[in-house]
Amino acid sequence: MTLPTTRLRQATIYDGTGNPPITADILIAGDRIAAIGDLSDASATHTIDLDGLAVAPGFINMLSWATESLIEDGRSLSDIKQGVTLEVMGEGTSMGPLNDAMKKSRDTILSTADIQYDIEWTTLGEYLEFLERKGVSTNVASFVGSATLRIHAAGYDDRPLTAAEMSEMKRLLHQAMREGAMGMSAALIYPPATYQSTEELIDLCRVVAEYDGMYITHLRSERARFMEALDELIQIMRATGVTGEIYHLKASGQANWHLMEAAISKVEAARADGLPLTADMYTYPYSGTGLASCIPAWAHDGGFPAMIARLKDPATRERIKTEMNQPGDDWENMFYDNGPDRIMLAGFAKQSLRVYQGMTLRQVMEQRGAEATDTIIDLLIEDNSRIFTLYFSMSEDNLRKQVGLPWVSFCSDAGSIASEGAFLSYHPHPRAYGSFARVIGKYVRDEGLVTLQDAVRRLSGFAADNLKLKHRGYLKPGYFADLAIFDPAKVQDHSVPGDPHHYSDGMVHVFVNGAPVLRDGEHTGEMPGRVLRGPGWTG
């Protein structure tokens, strides 16, 4: 059987290693790169003249929330139009393993769009295979969430685990690793992961290390206890031998911005000591998570319905309001850190409340005639959801420092969505449309903080190596043909808070497993994405 071939002529090739670019042709045969060089005499089914456009390995989204958006729309438009060819999912929670109660509650995902679907899987591996069968344009991979394991074994209670529950979590973790999970993730500011002790995480990470997987974590604190949270991660790595990564590196809250320098020094000291510690980041000085993150951790004990019940109880409500107005050193108090002017409401479940989307908390307070804590509590009760929210809590100067770090890769921390259909029901964080474009357009071209070849390295080869992927992340003969082809002079993001639904520009062609997914900036309808599996996969 003769494989279909595509020749890309006169490409400026950034191969993912960080080396300076070369000008050459690329021959794609089937799903792989067949040759790179002077291929003027090579025959091909198709030839595309690139006239010096940049060609890079497809970009890797190290923290993707495309878990549900790909079910709704497998085209992965907002990321494909930025050159992303791999969505790595599972921050703290994952789409498996699920039991019957978890399937019924659907409480492990922060849904922010009117997306409806049947859960046709039980394990994490089955979910990923479901996506591949359904058809997706990007490749997909996932970590298994420590909170998902805990909910499966012990529910949402704030208590130590029994020996039997811990044994069950380990059994599920072994299964997920053998099914191809990249490792285990934890998001330690969100209940019930908040309730997981360092010792519990060490026990679980010993299992991850058996399979040479990664422990990737939203640190227990990104604010006042940032250094202690880093120490915990380093302690876990030293105790288990597991590879470690920090999700979306940041110092949150203006009072804590100065901690970034010390955090960078701590990571670099650990790396110099031989620890395989890395980080990823998104490229905006504001975060996006639930409005429920303004509620103390203890009030989440027992799960979301239990929290709502506490908010409705007058005496408990007053206690919660008091704690919301205090620093909350033992939990991440998003209200205290930001205040009404730096909180923007962005995603409601109820249509009647969506008039507030794109408004600051102060604007909503004024419309409703209530003070801040009452407004937050009332909205959570009325919407009966966590309410997706933007928090303007980070420093642009810190972002610039992070962008230049050689051990930092990139992510969106968002779904891969479309500017149509169900996705218009909420205001996504602009990172869904622009996090990768900003690396190239803002920080490489406009500000000159990093070279294009190093940015491409950290968008592709570096991330692939951290995930221990084989034949991915580089432009080399024999490697899978995941390619991002773009005009560096035109790459630009356009999404902004309050007006987010705008695609980025500058990406011309994208190939996934040798198939053209984006041609001349437009989606082709191709769905060649595959499940990529971690080092523990047993086949």
Secondary structure, 3 states (H helix, E strand, C coil): CCCCEEEEEEEEECCCCCCCCEEEEEEEECCEEEEEECCCCCCCCEEEECCCCEEEECEEEEEECHHHHHHHCCCCHHHHCCCEEEEEECCCCCCCCCCHHHHHHCCCCCCCCCCCCCCCCCCHHHHHHHHHHHCCCCEEEECEEHHHHHHHHHCCCCCCCCHHHHHHHHHHHHHHHHCCCCEEEEECCCCCHHHCCHHHHHHHHHHHHHCCCEEEEECCCCCCCHHHHHHHHHHHHHHHCCEEEECCCCCCCHHHCCHHHHHHHHHHHHHHCCCCEEEEECCCCCEEEEHHHHCCHHHHCCCHHHHHHHHHCHHHHHHHHHHHCCCCCCCCCHHHHHCHHHEEEEECCCHHHHHHCCEEHHHHHHHHCCCHHHHHHHHHHHHCCCCEEEECCCCHHHHHHHHCCCCEEECCCECCCCCCHHHHHCCCCCHHHHHHHHHHHHHHHHCCCCCHHHHHHHHCHHHHHHCCCCCCCCCCCCCECCEEEECCCCCECCCECCECCCCCECEEEEEECCEEEEECCEECCCCCCCECCCCCCCC
